[in-house]
Amino acid sequence: MQNIKLGYAFCGSFCTINKSLAVLKELAKQDIDITPIMSEITYSTDTRFAKADEFKKAVEEICGKKIIHTVPAAEPIGPKNLLDIIVVAPTTGNTISKIALGITDTAVTMAVKAHLRNNKPVVLGIATNDALGATAKNIGLLHNTKNIYFVPYGQDDPHSKNNSLVCDFTQIPQTIEAALQGKQIQPVIM
């Protein structure tokens, strides 16, 4: 994965942000040019899991770049062919559905849309309480969409949150490597 230009995007699912941040730190230790991207909600919302300003500061220090966090700032990713691959982790049910339906009203969905026009891979790391509910059909659509790859995922708490799915964040690097070769890492469902 040396010398790749990676877009690394964060969406809600605030309880999994720290797992994703740990992966970002590991990827930054390699010779990878990382461009951080955040949904506007993630960029500006304080939660019990992290303060927005502290989270933004950590991401920018890891990547050595400012975060793309608006639709206009994300749009040039496609026309300027800025990235080799984009990872969205966590990917919420909301964002999964928007990507599946072509809705581009956040920095993350615009980045994905703009990037896909170049026929390059997008890796999605699911983290949503609604994956096996209303979002399931959109996950299915994306499994059948060219250049979309999934980090292996499974139910995180089938008894208390029976519609919830969460990816194995530790498998993001392997998923990136496979996606760059046009392959879906297997098994995708744990």
C-alpha positions in Angstrom: 0.0 0.0 0.0 3.0 2.3 -0.2 2.6 5.6 -2.1 -1.2 5.4 -2.3 -3.5 8.4 -1.8 -6.1 7.4 0.7 -9.3 9.3 1.6 -10.3 8.3 5.1 -13.9 9.4 6.0 -15.7 9.3 9.3 -19.5 9.3 9.8 -21.6 9.3 12.9 -21.8 6.0 14.9 -19.8 7.9 17.5 -19.4 4.8 19.8 -17.1 3.3 17.1 -15.1 6.4 16.2 -12.2 5.5 18.5 -11.8 2.1 16.8 -11.6 3.8 13.5 -9.2 6.4 14.8 -6.8 3.5 16.0 -6.8 2.1 12.4 -6.1 5.6 11.0 -3.1 5.8 13.3 -1.7 2.5 12.1 -2.2 3.4 8.4 -0.4 6.7 9.0 2.7 4.8 10.0 2.9 3.5 6.5 4.0 5.5 3.4 0.4 6.5 2.7 -0.9 10.0 1.8 -4.1 10.3 3.9 -6.8 12.9 3.3 -9.3 13.1 6.1 -13.0 13.6 5.4 -15.8 14.0 7.9 -19.5 14.3 7.7 -20.6 17.7 9.0 -22.3 16.1 12.0 -19.2 14.2 13.0 -17.1 17.3 12.4 -19.2 19.5 14.8 -20.8 17.2 17.4 -19.6 16.7 20.9 -20.6 13.3 22.3 -19.9 11.3 25.4 -17.3 9.4 23.3 -15.3 12.5 22.2 -15.4 16.2 22.0 -15.5 17.4 18.4 -12.5 19.8 18.6 -10.3 17.1 20.3 -11.3 14.5 17.7 -10.7 16.9 14.7 -7.3 17.9 16.2 -6.2 14.3 16.6 -7.3 13.4 13.0 -5.5 16.4 11.5 -2.3 15.7 13.5 -2.3 12.0 12.3 -2.9 12.9 8.7 -1.0 16.2 8.5 -3.8 17.8 6.6 -7.0 19.7 7.2 -10.2 17.8 7.2 -12.6 18.0 4.3 -15.9 18.6 5.9 -18.2 20.4 3.4 -19.8 19.4 0.1 -18.0 22.0 -1.9 -14.6 21.0 -0.5 -15.3 17.3 -1.3 -16.5 17.8 -4.9 -13.0 18.3 -6.5 -12.0 14.8 -5.4 -13.4 13.4 -8.6 -12.6 16.0 -11.3 -9.0 16.4 -9.9 -8.6 12.7 -9.5 -7.2 13.3 -6.0 -7.4 9.8 -4.4 -6.7 6.1 -5.2 -9.2 4.8 -2.7 -11.6 6.0 -0.1 -12.5 4.3 3.2 -15.6 5.3 5.1 -15.4 3.9 8.6 -17.7 4.1 10.4 -20.4 4.1 7.7 -23.8 4.7 9.3 -27.1 3.3 7.9 -27.9 6.9 6.9 -24.7 7.2 4.8 -25.0 3.7 3.4 -28.5 4.5 2.2 -27.5 7.8 0.7 -24.6 6.2 -1.2 -26.9 3.5 -2.5 -29.4 6.0 -3.7 -26.9 8.6 -5.1 -27.7 11.3 -2.5 -24.8 13.7 -2.0 -25.7 16.1 0.8 -22.7 15.6 3.1 -19.0 15.9 2.5 -18.6 12.1 2.8 -21.4 11.2 0.3 -20.0 13.8 -2.1 -16.5 12.5 -1.7 -17.7 8.9 -2.5 -19.7 10.0 -5.5 -16.9 12.2 -6.9 -14.4 9.4 -6.4 -16.6 6.7 -7.9 -16.8 8.6 -11.2 -13.1 7.7 -11.6 -13.9 4.0 -11.3 -11.8 3.7 -8.2 -12.6 1.6 -5.1 -14.5 2.7 -2.0 -14.3 0.7 1.2 -17.3 0.8 3.6 -16.9 -0.2 7.3 -20.5 -0.6 8.5 -21.5 0.5 12.0 -25.2 1.0 12.4 -28.0 -0.1 14.7 -30.4 -0.4 11.6 -28.4 -2.6 9.2 -30.8 -5.5 9.4 -33.8 -3.1 9.3 -34.6 -0.5 6.8 -30.9 -0.2 5.7 -30.6 -3.9 4.7 -31.9 -3.4 1.2 -29.3 -0.6 0.6 -26.5 -2.7 1.9 -27.7 -5.3 -0.6 -27.6 -2.7 -3.4 -24.1 -1.7 -2.5 -22.9 -5.3 -2.5 -23.9 -5.4 -6.1 -22.3 -2.0 -7.0 -19.1 -1.8 -8.9 -16.1 -0.5 -6.9 -17.8 -0.8 -3.5 -16.1 -3.1 -1.0 -17.0 -4.0 2.6 -14.9 -4.4 5.6 -16.0 -7.8 7.1 -19.0 -7.3 9.4 -21.3 -9.1 11.8 -23.9 -8.6 14.5 -22.3 -7.0 17.5 -25.1 -7.6 20.0 -27.7 -9.9 18.5 -29.8 -10.2 21.7 -30.0 -6.5 22.7 -29.6 -4.9 19.3 -30.9 -7.5 16.8 -30.7 -5.1 13.8 -27.2 -3.9 14.5 -24.1 -4.7 12.4 -20.5 -3.5 13.0 -17.5 -4.1 10.9 -14.2 -5.6 12.2 -12.2 -2.3 12.2 -8.9 -4.3 12.5 -9.5 -5.7 9.0 -9.6 -2.3 7.3 -6.0 -2.5 6.0 -6.5 -6.0 4.5 -9.8 -4.8 2.9 -8.0 -1.8 1.4 -5.3 -4.1 -0.1 -7.9 -6.4 -1.6 -10.0 -3.5 -2.9 -7.0 -2.0 -4.7 -6.8 -5.3 -6.5 -10.5 -5.3 -7.3 -11.3 -8.0 -4.8 -13.8 -8.2 -1.9 -12.1 -9.6 1.2 -13.7 -12.9 2.3 -15.6 -13.9 4.3 -17.5 -10.6 4.3 -20.0 -11.7 6.9 -18.5 -12.9 10.2 
